Amino acid sequence: MELKDTHMDAYLHILRKRQRYYSTVYGLRINIQDSQFYSWLLNDWERLMGICARLMDLERLDELNKGEDIINRLPDEVLTHILSCLETKEAIKTCVLSSRWKNLWTLIHNLHFDDWDHEFRESPNFRNFVDKILGHCQSKDIQDFSINCSISDDDIILSRITVWICFAIERKVRNLDINLSIDEEGEQLVRLPQSILTCKTLVNLKLCSGSCDFVFDIPDFVVCLPSLKILCIEVVYPNSNLMQKLFRSCTKLEELTIHGDLELNENVLTFDIIVPTLKTLKIYLLPNWKVKNIVSIHKFVVRARNLEQIYIDDDTLSCIVMDETPLLSDASLVGCFTLLSKIEPSKNEVNRAMELLRAIKNTKYLTLSEGIMGVLVLAFDGTLPTFPNLIQLESIIDASFGWKLLPHFLNNSPNLEVLTLSKEVNRDVPLDRFSYFESENVPSCLLFRVKKIKVMCMMGDLDELEVVRYLLKNSKVLERFWVFFMNKIDSKIKMYLQHQISKFPRGSYLCKVGFC
């Protein structure tokens, strides 16, 4: 809810009066009782008062100006819900507003703690703050609970994290987010409490560790995390058997995100993702730039027949195998941009990307980065899979390989309706293998299906202009054609290009060309 500009001055006048009043009435009590804990409560008054202003009923402004306090007429349940939408630290500050507000914050159902705050740079201060807040918390149902903190030589805070997680589980937490940063190098393990496996209310679990791994003991053939639908986990030195047991035990899992920094592992890891209920899979894999060959030795095997969305951001060219061919709605393959600038993978290694492309051929929406397009060019043997359901394709053309694959994608996508293209132009790579756009026949999708085309980040190179000319001329049912120029392009060159493109023949009388 936002205040109207015409009423802002009246609000600020009232709120400044409250500020002086509360500072006088409560300031002495706060300093006497616990100056270290409460000293930050009276900071940033304008922001705090602005929060209170947004709680007021805009339709009762006239009555408010006559002295009626609309905020305090709201029931505790409404105020608690509103406070729960604020940062925890801001919600606690409202305890100085009046006697009614003194303990109202203890009923909030969202708790977020972050030691990145400048007031908690020393871990003892952060530990004490979290312990004190949880000691005052009266809410029996926690919706969101998050911890974001760093750990160095102090292992006390590590033990406290387990206690804090148990607190959230006892309060029926639904969304649990643990983000740790451990400074020590080498393999580190963070053991989670067993009670997390039996929590019936937990729906969303996020475990990020930076340089360590979370572990827990999962019994064989036992359903764990019975209500979990969303899991995000970061792995560095994972136990692949533990991961497999974890995925299998989550019988209601719908969304899985894996962040992997795996290339310090010398042993080959195989991740079996066998989750029949899975609808969304996201995998992010980072390379180890310290080694000469950054191509991964690890393998992911996915068995998820109900998968709808898949997003792979992989700079290591890992082997990702889809044992089943799901009817995807959205697929994105990105990464390998830096990999190609450092090495040229072997034929077997680039074939991994082609096989993955074949496995997702039933998708409706497909996004391919310039790195993936470059890998696919290296793997290309003259044929691409057919995409019978594809209606939207977004592709970034690799600057070193050019437009070689675009005609094949168009020919093999008979139902394509929306096409978005751009060319990566900032790579310092040789162009000896660059291919211009060549097509022996007009793809059927251009004749009967494609209605919208976007060309992004255009610099005005001859090869770009030839692609634009071809698409405008041969797209017979095209309705809109957009050209988005690079920001750094000279304004005179931009005007010249607009003039030239506007004169290109159009195969569709309905087509309108726009420039940005």
Disulfide bonds with the S-S distance in Angstrom:
none
